[in-house]
Structures are given as structure tokens and as C-alpha cells.
């Protein structure tokens, strides 16, 4: 069991920054030192000697003397962060948001600080900006950042995106208690943070988290996942989301009949459960039962009109029924909602082709191939514990499910 | 809960080295004002005028934000009044100045625990444990209690046992011990209502075992089995107890556990150990390999895989497994004894000599400190 805690702090300073500060100090030494130079040098010396209170005092003084000294703000923010003094750290990192060198990492640190001070909406916005800036930072920062970003996505109800992001950490961290908890919350679609969910939910969250975690490990550990899934269903058979978790595991295990049964159980408890409706519509399509697929997809859209995958599935229902005009309409809606869904583009290409709209069909085919290649490459990198996660929230509406068939 | 019973007297006894004394003959009027303010605050605190004391300490900190004395007294008073958020923030400022104060880390960790900031609480309580909190028994008890709960919640079960072993067994540890015994990573308040009794019985078994009251431990285990025959973890607990007390008798319980919990790693490991004792190397090897597949870093699984392979006469593969185990747990003498014998058998004299030296070093260390038991790996030293 790794002792590393993704919910706790980590050391944020890194060698390249130290070198940069050193070169700055050396170049400053060539000229007659100003008061600022002297204070900055003392601050660096105090920091490297691990004299934290002195370093904080001196960096404060130096940044007061020279408010555009970005390295000073960086060190000051890092020192406060390492002391868990998050409000003060956030104030320092705020000064770096316009600095090209620090902007990316500063967004992540600000997100972490604002999370810790309970400013969750602001923290989520910072993490989104961090993602938009290309996930800058050290591997440690990324790990902690992905984790907290994922928690905030769960809090916002973006469960699929949260799971997509947190799953990225599974090969890296393995069987980790914090990952388990985060995955449990997202899998059960509970809009809480680890710090504030009701204690009576703990067992359910832990069991669901273990199911999700073992199912995503590399290699997948289905025996362990199954053991926890059995416990989850035995203990909480009448509770919402439990059968959906079991069904998702069955789907990953490619046990479709069992998955279908569990989704139907979920619908008995939660009639408006969109992931179950969407999954069952997809399964119906695979079996050629377009009538029931139509009902489920329409119901999902009625509940959530911007659900990309529901429109996609309805488009496929119309395609199967040879209602091509209606199919195009639904698939174009799906494309608008999820432009980076390879499966949507593939089906659009197919329908355009059947309608004789060859130019559009070709465009969609090309898009499909590109997106598919990108998705495959990303999946390969993830399994090798490399690369970056896809930016959540850019192309899929909440809880849409990507299918390639 | 132990956090509730820390006495104000304990806190006000200043659990750290005394802060710098107030300057005696200051001529700085501002300094004199501050000294007066602090004295008034302390007087208010001594007279149990808590609100006045808090107000005065806060004012003192406006004048001198880095006063260790004011930060410490304010932090501990806020802690005692269960104002954990402000206590946490104040103690964090204090810890920036006094990172050597073990008692400060303990109070900070417990404050964070009460705010459900569990990862950070664990980090800080571990620092407190490393540094020590002096001879303050109640604070020490509170620290151990919270540490045991947190380590258990983070599924660091092997470390929980070390904590339980180093704490004085008392009733406050029954629930953490029970949760640990059943491998349930919950805090006491998170235990489902229908499992509370089961946890308590398991806790009594573990505590009794820890205190070497073996009859009492076995009675509790039997009660657990009788009342909760199909619950995960129950048969493992009894099987592990029997494996230590009466080797061989634990096998049926461990096998039953595997029927209930097919992915139970430690049941496999314990069973493999028992089967090696019976020279049933084929079954032992199969179980150890399954355990490795489920948890590749489990040292004891590699140990028993190695022992089973050596037992079957496959020295080359046995040595490989034993070497993995040794690298994972370099201080376990049992692994090194196994390796020594295996190296001798295949004529690797230099390697054998090196293991011999390492064993002598470890035995020397044990003789000076913890006598330990040369047979077990630290991972599975107790009933787990």
C-alpha cells in the first residue's frame, strides 16, 4: 500500500526553479546590489537552509519591494502551500496568473488552495483553466491536481468525466484508499466530497470504489472487483445506483446478459436513471430490438435533452428503421453536443452515404478515423502510464457514454 | 472519544518547550503594551474567563503575529473549545515557527481529524508520533487512538497493528481493533448499525490476543463465528488466531474464508504457510501464486512461494521468490534464513555468507531492541 497521500501536501519546488533562482542571484551579484537584491538573496538563502519563517518574511519583503518578481511570488506561494497555509498561498499564486512561465502550474496550485479553503466553484474553474493550459507541472502536481479536479467534477455532477480523470491515476497509484473513495463517490453518483459525505454512506462508497478501482487496474482484477460487487449488492440491493455499478462491472467484463439484468434492476429502483436507460438502449440495438431502444433513448432525451449519447442512440434507432432523415437530425444533434465522439461521426458518415450526400460522408469518415486514432493512442498511453488525460467537459455532455459500435 | 477528554490543564501546561519569556526591562512602549496584553490574556485564561482570554490572545497576535506563546495558547484554547477550524489555522501558524513541537502536531492532527481532513491529519499525527509528545499520557492516548483509526481507514492495516501493539490496550481501542481485525476501513461513526456488534466482538478478540489473554480471544472468535458465520473477515480472524496458537487447526477456517471472500489475499497467504508446515507444497505454491497475482507486492506471498518451491526441490525458482521477498522486507530474518539454506544447497557460498552476516546483524539489533520473533515477516506478524 503506498504511503503517499494524494489528499495531503507535497513538495512543490523543483530543481529547474532552483537553478533559475540561482542564476538570477548570480547575475544580480555582478552589479551593485540594491536593497531588493539583498533581501531576495537572503530569502533564497533562508529557503535553501530550510529556515521557513525567515524565508517567508524575506520573500514577503522582497515581493513588496518588487511586486513583479514572479520567482518571489512562486517561492512564497510554495512555502505557504507546504505549510498548509492555503489562503496566503492562494494570494501569492494569484500574482502568477499572467506570467507565461508559471501560469499553468499557478492555476493548479490555486485550484488546490481554493479547494482547501472551501471555495469549490472557484477551484473547479482554476482546474479547468489548468487543463486548458495543458496540465502544466511536475508529476506530483499532476497527480494531486487530477485527484482534486476529479472530486470537484463529482461534486458538480459530472460523474463520467470525474471517473475518466481519476481512472488515469489508477495504473500510477494502484490500490489506493483515496482513489477508492473518489471512485466510489463518482460511481454511485453522489455529489459529495470525501470531507462531507454522511458517515452512513461510507461502506457503500468504499465497496463501490473497490469495484471501480479493481476493474480499472492494469491488468484488471476482476476477481477482486467481483468480490466487492457481490458484497455491495448483498448489502445494499434496494439502494439507488448499486445495480448500475454492478452492471457497469459486468459490461467491462463483457458479460452483457448479466449487465442487462442489473440495469433493469436499477430502473426498477430509479426509473429515470439515464446511464441505465442509455445502456439498455444500446444493448437493445445490439439485439435488434429497436422498439424498446426507441423508448429508452426517447425517455433519456426527455429527461436530459442535451445528452449526446442518447441522441446518438436514437439516431441509430432511426438508421436501423431506415428513417434516414430523422436519423441525420439526431446524429447531427449528437455531433453538436459531442464533436469529438468518433462513434457519432462514423454513424453520420454512414447515414450521409445512404442519403447520397457523399461529400459530407467523406468529411465525417475522415473525422472518424482521426478521432479513433487519437483515442486509441491516448488509451495506449494511459495503459503505459504516460501522456495526459483528455480535457474533461470539452466534448461530452454529462454522463454521455461513448460507444464505438 | 478520546479527543474530547484532553484536559485543559494538560493543554495549558504548554506541551512544548516554554516559549521565549517576556522581556523583563523593555523600554519599547509597544513591547510593553504587548507584554501587558499577554499577561492580561494569561490571567483571563487562568481565571477561566475563556472568551476574554481568546479576545486578548487574538489582539496580542495582531501586534505580534509570530508570537509563539500567543499562538500556542490561542490554538490550544480553541482546540479545547472544539473550535477546530480556527484551532487548525492557528496551530498551522504555530507549526511554521515550531516544527519541532510533537504535541503541536498532535493537536493539529486531531483538529484536522475533527474537520474530516483525514490525509493531512494522518500526516501530522505520524509526525507527532515520530517526535513524541513527552509524558503526557492523555495526549499520547488520543494520538494513538486517532492514528489507529486513520491508518485503518487508509487501509494501512499492517501499520495499525504496530500502533495497537505499542498503545496500552484499553476499551477505547476496541472499535479500531475490531475494524482492523475485520479489515473494514471505517471510522467508528461510519460502522453500519447492523455491524457494530460484530466489530465490537472482533475488537475484544484482537485486544485480548494482543494482551495475551488467549482463552478470552478464542471465546470471542468463536462467538463471532457463531453469530456471523457468513460475513467476510470473520473466519480469517479465527483462522489466523488458530494458525498462531495451534498451527494446522486454522486451515478449515481459512478455507471457509476463501469461500466467502474469494479474493482474500491474506487468507491465501496464511493457508499457504499452514500447508508448508504440512509439507503440502503443491497447494501452498498454488495459493501463494494466487496471492501474488492479487497483490504482487505482498512480501509474505513471495516468501511462501519461495519456501514451497524450495520444498518441491525447485531451488532456482525458489531462490528468485525468496530474493523478491528479501528485497521487500530486508529485516525479516526468516526470509534470510531460507535464502541462506537455499544458497548453501546450490553452492553459492558468497551469497550464503552475505546472508549469514545480515542475519547476525539483525539478531544483534533484535537483542538490543525489540526481541521480535525471527520466524515471521513484519507484515503478518500478528493474527493478520
Interface residues (C-beta under 8 A of the other chain):
Chain A: X1 X3 X5 X6 X7 X8 X9 X52 X53 X56 X83 X84 X85 X175 X177 X178 X180 X194 X195 X196 X199 X200 X202 X203 X206 X221 X223 X224 X226 X227 X231 X235
Chain B: X66 X92 X93 X95 X96 X97 X99 X115 X116 X117 X118 X119 X120 X122 X123 X153 X154 X155 X156 X158 X184 X185 X186 X187 X189 X190 X192 X195 X232 X261 X262 X263 X264 X294 X295
